């Protein structure tokens, strides 16, 4: 280890030691909060709309009532994306003093982007009747783009009230709308929608069928999943036999992905080895998206050789391959998965390390915490931020001290991300 790295590690060690068991003092908390709030409020005045947009998104995540006056003022921002995000933030915070300005935005803002967000925010603040009137019109708009935007906006309400609307949109004439309806149902964990998702298994788009399989595997019980797999097997046989009457935009790659999803779901979710030889054949080929996914399915099932092959993917020369493996493995709750993520934190690429760090928050292991503490010394500020947030999820708030200097850098995106992280860590 080089001398400067030893000094860097020791400085972090001393900081953490000085505030370890005692937690964060009231004085430090107030100082950090003041500095972080100042960064976000200052960012709202920046001439770059993207900076303002990032700041408003951070305010929504933090949902502190003190942001309300600034957010109300931001409803009159010249950029419609910034206005949309301000409306979402006000709906999340739940302060009814924002109602008059949200109503004004809904009635007079010329951009549908801002109107839809204001409608959902008003619904969350108790003005359900007037909000529903706009929402229903939006979902019935002749433009599929507007219908899709309205549907996606409803997910920000985080309310089960809209589940019947999501189910209705499964029958929309536009494929993107139907697909987003499936995603909305999954986000709400709407188990009552599973019978309706069965109909999506015969959709004219193969990728929508695939998304329905994923949703049913998450929401359905074993009998429903088995029924879905039987339907999927029958549909695949039809396509393989050339029956494309109900299939739009068919190509071989989509069929392969569709079949791979069936094989992997049967193996992992139902311990059904019907297609296991097919998965092994795919996994032994050259490194492609399908071979990688097949190998990960086998590893998730418990094949030790497949686990080693997945680890070997982390040595691939392509950054996209390494990052894709980390993204998929991060959702697997098994020991080999978090051990792979620990390896990925040593990757030479910043994006791979950042992705691995973000997923480690879900693994409450001593070794994970030790690695995360070391990562606070990473030269990439985004990795410091992700590390502090992951440590916070694992019960250690002391990474907040490492973030304080990032509030002073010139890069607005780093400053906003650091301020957001500091306030989220101090929240509890």
C-alpha positions as CSV (number, residue, x, y, z in Angstrom):
1,X,0.0,0.0,0.0
2,X,1.4,3.4,-0.9
3,X,2.1,5.9,1.9
4,X,-0.5,8.4,0.8
5,X,-3.2,5.7,0.8
6,X,-2.2,4.7,4.3
7,X,-2.6,8.3,5.5
8,X,-5.9,8.5,3.7
9,X,-7.2,5.4,5.4
10,X,-5.9,6.5,8.8
11,X,-7.6,9.8,8.5
12,X,-10.9,8.1,7.8
13,X,-10.3,5.6,10.6
14,X,-9.7,8.4,13.1
15,X,-12.8,10.3,12.0
16,X,-14.9,7.2,12.4
17,X,-13.3,6.4,15.8
18,X,-13.9,9.9,17.1
19,X,-17.7,9.6,16.6
20,X,-18.2,5.8,16.6
21,X,-20.4,4.7,19.4
22,X,-21.6,8.1,20.5
23,X,-23.3,8.7,17.2
24,X,-23.7,12.2,15.7
25,X,-23.8,15.1,18.2
26,X,-26.6,17.6,18.1
27,X,-24.1,20.3,17.2
28,X,-22.7,18.3,14.3
29,X,-26.2,17.4,13.1
30,X,-27.3,21.0,13.1
31,X,-24.2,22.1,11.2
32,X,-24.5,19.3,8.6
33,X,-28.2,20.0,8.1
34,X,-27.6,23.7,7.7
35,X,-24.9,23.2,5.1
36,X,-26.8,20.6,3.1
37,X,-30.1,22.7,3.1
38,X,-28.0,25.6,1.9
39,X,-26.6,23.7,-1.0
40,X,-30.1,22.5,-2.2
41,X,-31.7,26.0,-1.9
42,X,-28.8,27.6,-3.7
43,X,-29.0,25.0,-6.5
44,X,-32.7,26.0,-7.1
45,X,-31.4,29.4,-8.2
46,X,-28.9,28.0,-10.7
47,X,-29.3,29.0,-14.4
48,X,-28.9,25.3,-15.5
49,X,-32.4,23.7,-15.5
50,X,-30.8,20.3,-14.9
51,X,-29.1,21.5,-11.7
52,X,-32.5,22.9,-10.5
53,X,-34.2,19.6,-11.5
54,X,-31.6,17.5,-9.5
55,X,-32.1,19.8,-6.5
56,X,-35.9,19.4,-6.6
57,X,-35.6,15.6,-6.9
58,X,-33.4,15.6,-3.8
59,X,-36.0,17.6,-2.0
60,X,-38.7,15.1,-2.9
61,X,-36.6,12.2,-1.5
62,X,-35.9,14.1,1.8
63,X,-39.5,15.4,2.0
64,X,-38.7,18.0,4.7
65,X,-41.6,20.5,5.2
66,X,-39.1,23.4,5.3
67,X,-38.7,23.0,1.5
68,X,-42.3,23.9,0.9
69,X,-42.0,27.7,0.3
70,X,-39.1,27.2,-2.2
71,X,-41.0,24.3,-4.0
72,X,-44.1,26.4,-4.3
73,X,-42.1,29.2,-5.9
74,X,-40.5,26.5,-8.2
75,X,-43.9,25.7,-9.6
76,X,-43.4,28.8,-11.7
77,X,-40.1,27.8,-13.1
78,X,-39.7,28.2,-16.9
79,X,-38.8,24.6,-17.4
80,X,-41.7,22.1,-17.3
81,X,-39.6,19.2,-16.0
82,X,-38.5,21.3,-13.0
83,X,-42.2,22.2,-12.4
84,X,-43.2,18.5,-12.7
85,X,-40.7,17.5,-10.1
86,X,-41.6,20.4,-7.8
87,X,-45.3,19.2,-7.9
88,X,-44.2,15.6,-7.1
89,X,-42.1,16.9,-4.1
90,X,-45.0,18.9,-2.8
91,X,-47.3,15.9,-3.0
92,X,-44.8,13.8,-1.2
93,X,-44.3,16.3,1.6
94,X,-48.1,16.6,2.0
95,X,-48.4,20.3,3.1
96,X,-51.8,21.6,2.1
97,X,-50.6,25.2,1.8
98,X,-49.4,24.2,-1.6
99,X,-52.9,23.4,-2.9
100,X,-53.7,26.9,-4.4
101,X,-50.5,27.0,-6.4
102,X,-50.9,23.4,-7.5
103,X,-54.5,24.1,-8.6
104,X,-53.2,27.2,-10.6
105,X,-50.6,25.0,-12.3
106,X,-53.2,22.4,-13.1
107,X,-55.6,24.9,-14.6
108,X,-53.2,27.3,-16.4
109,X,-49.8,25.6,-17.1
110,X,-49.6,24.9,-20.8
111,X,-47.5,21.7,-20.4
112,X,-49.2,18.4,-19.8
113,X,-46.0,17.3,-18.1
114,X,-46.6,19.9,-15.3
115,X,-50.3,19.4,-15.2
116,X,-50.3,15.6,-14.7
117,X,-47.9,15.9,-11.8
118,X,-50.0,18.7,-10.2
119,X,-53.1,16.5,-10.5
120,X,-51.5,13.6,-8.7
121,X,-50.1,15.9,-6.0
122,X,-53.5,17.4,-5.5
123,X,-54.9,13.9,-5.1
124,X,-52.4,13.1,-2.4
125,X,-53.3,16.4,-0.7
126,X,-57.0,15.5,-0.5
127,X,-58.4,17.2,-3.6
128,X,-59.3,13.9,-5.0
129,X,-62.4,14.9,-7.0
130,X,-60.8,17.6,-9.2
131,X,-57.6,15.5,-9.5
132,X,-59.5,12.4,-10.7
133,X,-61.3,14.4,-13.3
134,X,-58.0,15.3,-14.9
135,X,-56.5,11.9,-14.4
136,X,-59.3,10.1,-16.1
137,X,-59.2,12.4,-19.1
138,X,-55.4,11.9,-19.3
139,X,-55.8,8.1,-19.3
140,X,-58.3,8.3,-22.1
141,X,-56.3,10.9,-24.2
142,X,-56.2,10.1,-27.9
143,X,-52.4,10.4,-27.7
144,X,-50.8,7.2,-26.5
145,X,-47.9,9.2,-25.3
146,X,-50.1,11.3,-23.0
147,X,-51.9,8.2,-21.7
148,X,-48.5,6.6,-21.0
149,X,-47.2,9.7,-19.2
150,X,-50.4,9.9,-17.1
151,X,-50.2,6.2,-16.2
152,X,-46.5,6.5,-15.1
153,X,-47.3,9.7,-13.1
154,X,-49.8,7.8,-11.0
155,X,-47.0,5.6,-9.6
156,X,-45.6,8.6,-7.8
157,X,-48.8,8.7,-5.7
158,X,-47.8,5.4,-4.1
159,X,-51.5,4.6,-3.6
160,X,-53.5,1.4,-4.1
161,X,-56.4,3.6,-5.2
162,X,-55.1,3.5,-8.7
163,X,-54.7,-0.3,-9.0
164,X,-58.1,-0.7,-10.8
165,X,-56.9,1.9,-13.4
166,X,-53.7,0.0,-13.9
167,X,-55.7,-3.1,-14.6
168,X,-57.9,-1.3,-17.1
169,X,-54.8,0.0,-18.9
170,X,-53.7,-3.6,-19.5
171,X,-56.2,-3.5,-22.4
172,X,-54.9,-0.3,-23.9
173,X,-54.4,-0.3,-27.7
174,X,-50.7,0.7,-27.3
175,X,-48.1,-1.7,-26.3
176,X,-46.0,0.7,-24.3
177,X,-49.0,1.7,-22.2
178,X,-49.8,-2.0,-21.6
179,X,-46.2,-2.7,-20.6
180,X,-46.1,0.3,-18.2
181,X,-49.4,-0.9,-16.7
182,X,-47.6,-4.2,-15.8
183,X,-44.7,-2.3,-14.3
184,X,-47.1,-0.1,-12.3
185,X,-48.9,-3.2,-10.9
186,X,-45.6,-4.7,-9.9
187,X,-44.6,-1.5,-8.1
188,X,-47.8,-1.6,-6.0
189,X,-47.3,-5.3,-5.3
190,X,-50.9,-5.7,-6.5
191,X,-51.6,-9.4,-6.1
192,X,-55.2,-8.9,-7.0
193,X,-54.1,-8.1,-10.5
194,X,-52.5,-11.5,-11.2
195,X,-55.6,-13.0,-13.0
196,X,-55.6,-10.0,-15.3
197,X,-51.8,-10.4,-15.9
198,X,-52.6,-13.9,-17.2
199,X,-54.2,-12.3,-20.3
200,X,-50.9,-10.5,-21.0
201,X,-49.2,-13.8,-21.4
202,X,-50.7,-14.0,-24.9
203,X,-50.1,-10.3,-25.8
204,X,-49.1,-9.5,-29.4
205,X,-45.7,-8.3,-28.2
206,X,-43.3,-11.0,-26.9
207,X,-41.5,-8.6,-24.5
208,X,-44.9,-7.7,-22.8
209,X,-45.5,-11.5,-22.4
210,X,-42.0,-11.7,-20.8
211,X,-42.7,-8.8,-18.4
212,X,-46.0,-10.5,-17.4
213,X,-44.1,-13.6,-16.6
214,X,-41.8,-11.6,-14.3
215,X,-44.7,-9.8,-12.6
216,X,-46.6,-13.1,-12.0
217,X,-43.5,-14.7,-10.5
218,X,-43.2,-11.8,-8.1
219,X,-46.9,-11.4,-7.2
220,X,-48.6,-14.8,-7.8
221,X,-48.7,-17.9,-5.6
222,X,-47.3,-21.2,-6.8
223,X,-50.4,-22.4,-8.5
224,X,-50.8,-19.1,-10.4
225,X,-47.1,-19.2,-11.4
226,X,-47.5,-22.8,-12.6
227,X,-50.5,-21.8,-14.7
228,X,-48.6,-18.9,-16.2
229,X,-45.7,-21.3,-17.1
230,X,-48.1,-23.7,-18.8
231,X,-49.6,-20.9,-20.8
232,X,-46.1,-19.6,-21.7
233,X,-44.9,-23.1,-22.8
234,X,-47.9,-23.5,-25.1
235,X,-47.3,-20.0,-26.6
236,X,-43.7,-20.7,-27.2
237,X,-44.5,-23.9,-29.0
238,X,-47.0,-22.0,-31.2
239,X,-44.3,-19.5,-32.2
240,X,-41.7,-22.2,-32.8
241,X,-44.2,-24.0,-35.1
242,X,-44.6,-20.8,-37.1
243,X,-47.9,-19.6,-35.7
244,X,-47.3,-15.9,-35.7
245,X,-50.8,-14.7,-36.2
246,X,-50.9,-12.9,-32.8
247,X,-47.3,-11.8,-32.7
248,X,-46.1,-8.3,-33.8
249,X,-42.5,-7.5,-34.5
250,X,-41.2,-11.1,-34.2
251,X,-37.5,-11.8,-34.3
252,X,-35.4,-14.8,-33.2
253,X,-33.6,-12.9,-30.4
254,X,-36.9,-11.9,-28.7
255,X,-38.0,-15.5,-28.9
256,X,-34.8,-16.7,-27.4
257,X,-35.1,-14.2,-24.5
258,X,-38.8,-15.3,-24.0
259,X,-37.8,-18.9,-23.8
260,X,-34.9,-18.2,-21.6
261,X,-37.1,-16.4,-19.1
262,X,-39.5,-19.4,-19.1
263,X,-36.6,-21.9,-18.5
264,X,-35.0,-19.8,-15.7
265,X,-38.3,-19.0,-13.9
266,X,-39.3,-22.7,-13.9
267,X,-35.9,-23.7,-12.5
268,X,-35.4,-20.9,-9.8
269,X,-39.0,-20.4,-8.7
270,X,-40.5,-23.9,-9.1
271,X,-37.4,-26.1,-9.0
272,X,-38.6,-27.5,-12.3
273,X,-35.7,-28.9,-14.4
274,X,-37.7,-29.3,-17.7
275,X,-35.4,-26.9,-19.5
276,X,-32.2,-27.4,-17.6
277,X,-30.2,-28.9,-20.5
278,X,-31.3,-25.9,-22.6
279,X,-29.9,-23.6,-19.9
280,X,-26.6,-25.6,-19.8
281,X,-26.3,-25.4,-23.6
282,X,-26.7,-21.7,-23.6
283,X,-24.3,-21.1,-20.7
284,X,-21.4,-23.0,-22.4
285,X,-21.4,-20.7,-25.4
286,X,-19.5,-17.5,-26.0
287,X,-20.2,-14.6,-23.6
288,X,-23.5,-13.1,-24.8
289,X,-26.4,-11.6,-22.9
290,X,-28.4,-14.9,-23.2
291,X,-25.4,-17.1,-22.1
292,X,-24.8,-14.8,-19.1
293,X,-28.4,-14.8,-18.0
294,X,-28.6,-18.6,-18.4
295,X,-25.5,-19.0,-16.3
296,X,-26.9,-16.7,-13.6
297,X,-30.1,-18.7,-13.5
298,X,-28.1,-21.9,-12.9
299,X,-26.0,-20.2,-10.2
300,X,-29.1,-18.9,-8.5
301,X,-30.5,-22.5,-8.6
302,X,-27.4,-23.7,-6.8
303,X,-24.9,-25.0,-9.5
304,X,-21.5,-24.4,-8.0
305,X,-19.7,-24.5,-11.4
306,X,-22.1,-21.8,-12.7
307,X,-21.3,-19.7,-9.6
308,X,-17.7,-19.8,-10.6
309,X,-18.5,-18.9,-14.2
310,X,-20.5,-15.9,-13.0
311,X,-17.4,-14.8,-10.9
312,X,-15.3,-15.2,-14.1
313,X,-17.6,-12.6,-15.8
314,X,-16.1,-10.0,-13.5
315,X,-12.8,-10.5,-15.3
316,X,-14.3,-9.7,-18.7
317,X,-12.6,-6.9,-20.6
318,X,-15.9,-5.2,-21.4
319,X,-17.1,-2.8,-18.7
320,X,-20.8,-3.3,-19.8
321,X,-20.5,-7.0,-19.2
322,X,-19.1,-6.6,-15.7
323,X,-21.6,-3.9,-14.8
324,X,-24.6,-6.0,-16.1
325,X,-23.5,-9.0,-14.0
326,X,-23.4,-6.8,-10.9
327,X,-26.8,-5.3,-11.6
328,X,-28.4,-8.8,-11.9
329,X,-26.5,-10.5,-9.1
330,X,-27.4,-7.6,-6.8
331,X,-31.0,-8.9,-6.6
332,X,-29.9,-12.4,-5.4
333,X,-30.0,-13.0,-1.7
334,X,-27.3,-15.7,-1.4
335,X,-23.8,-15.7,0.1
336,X,-22.0,-16.1,-3.2
337,X,-23.9,-13.0,-4.5
338,X,-22.6,-10.6,-1.9
339,X,-19.1,-12.1,-2.1
340,X,-19.2,-11.3,-5.8
341,X,-20.3,-7.8,-5.1
342,X,-17.4,-7.4,-2.7
343,X,-15.0,-8.4,-5.5
344,X,-16.7,-5.9,-7.8
345,X,-15.9,-3.0,-5.4
346,X,-12.3,-3.5,-6.4
347,X,-13.1,-3.1,-10.1
348,X,-11.0,-0.5,-12.0
349,X,-14.1,1.1,-13.4
350,X,-16.0,3.7,-11.3
351,X,-19.5,2.6,-12.6
352,X,-19.0,-1.0,-11.7
353,X,-17.7,-0.1,-8.2
354,X,-20.6,2.3,-7.6
355,X,-23.2,-0.2,-8.7
356,X,-21.7,-2.9,-6.4
357,X,-21.6,-0.5,-3.5
358,X,-25.2,0.4,-3.9
359,X,-26.4,-3.2,-3.7
360,X,-24.2,-4.1,-0.7
361,X,-26.7,-2.2,1.6
362,X,-28.9,-5.3,1.4
363,X,-26.4,-7.6,3.0
364,X,-25.9,-7.2,6.7
365,X,-22.6,-9.0,7.0
366,X,-19.6,-8.0,9.1
367,X,-17.3,-8.5,6.0
368,X,-19.5,-6.2,4.0
369,X,-19.4,-3.4,6.5
370,X,-15.6,-3.6,6.7
371,X,-15.3,-3.3,2.9
372,X,-17.7,-0.4,2.9
373,X,-15.7,1.5,5.5
374,X,-12.6,1.1,3.4
375,X,-14.6,2.4,0.3
376,X,-15.1,5.7,2.1
377,X,-11.5,6.3,0.9
378,X,-12.4,5.8,-2.7
379,X,-11.3,8.7,-4.9
380,X,-14.6,8.8,-6.8
381,X,-17.0,11.1,-4.9
382,X,-20.1,9.2,-6.2
383,X,-18.7,6.0,-4.6
384,X,-18.2,7.8,-1.3
385,X,-21.8,8.9,-1.4
386,X,-23.2,5.4,-2.2
387,X,-20.9,3.9,0.5
388,X,-22.2,6.3,3.1
389,X,-25.8,5.6,2.1
390,X,-25.2,1.8,2.2
391,X,-23.6,2.0,5.6
392,X,-26.5,4.0,6.8
393,X,-28.9,1.2,5.7
394,X,-26.7,-1.2,7.7
395,X,-27.0,1.0,10.8
396,X,-23.8,3.1,10.6
397,X,-24.3,6.8,10.1
398,X,-20.7,7.9,10.5
399,X,-20.1,8.0,6.8
400,X,-21.9,11.3,6.9
401,X,-18.7,13.0,8.0
402,X,-16.8,11.9,4.9
403,X,-19.5,13.6,2.7
404,X,-19.2,17.1,4.3
405,X,-16.2,18.2,2.1
406,X,-18.2,17.2,-1.0
407,X,-20.6,20.1,-0.3
408,X,-17.8,22.5,-1.2
409,X,-16.7,21.1,-4.6
410,X,-17.5,22.9,-7.8
411,X,-19.4,20.1,-9.4
412,X,-23.1,20.8,-8.7
413,X,-24.2,17.2,-9.3
414,X,-21.8,15.9,-6.7
415,X,-22.8,18.7,-4.2
416,X,-26.5,17.9,-4.6
417,X,-26.0,14.2,-4.3
418,X,-23.9,14.7,-1.2
419,X,-26.5,17.1,0.4
420,X,-29.2,14.6,-0.4
421,X,-27.2,11.7,1.2
422,X,-26.4,13.8,4.3
423,X,-30.0,14.7,4.9
424,X,-31.2,11.1,4.3
425,X,-28.6,9.8,6.8
426,X,-29.6,12.4,9.4
427,X,-33.3,11.8,8.9
428,X,-33.7,9.1,11.5
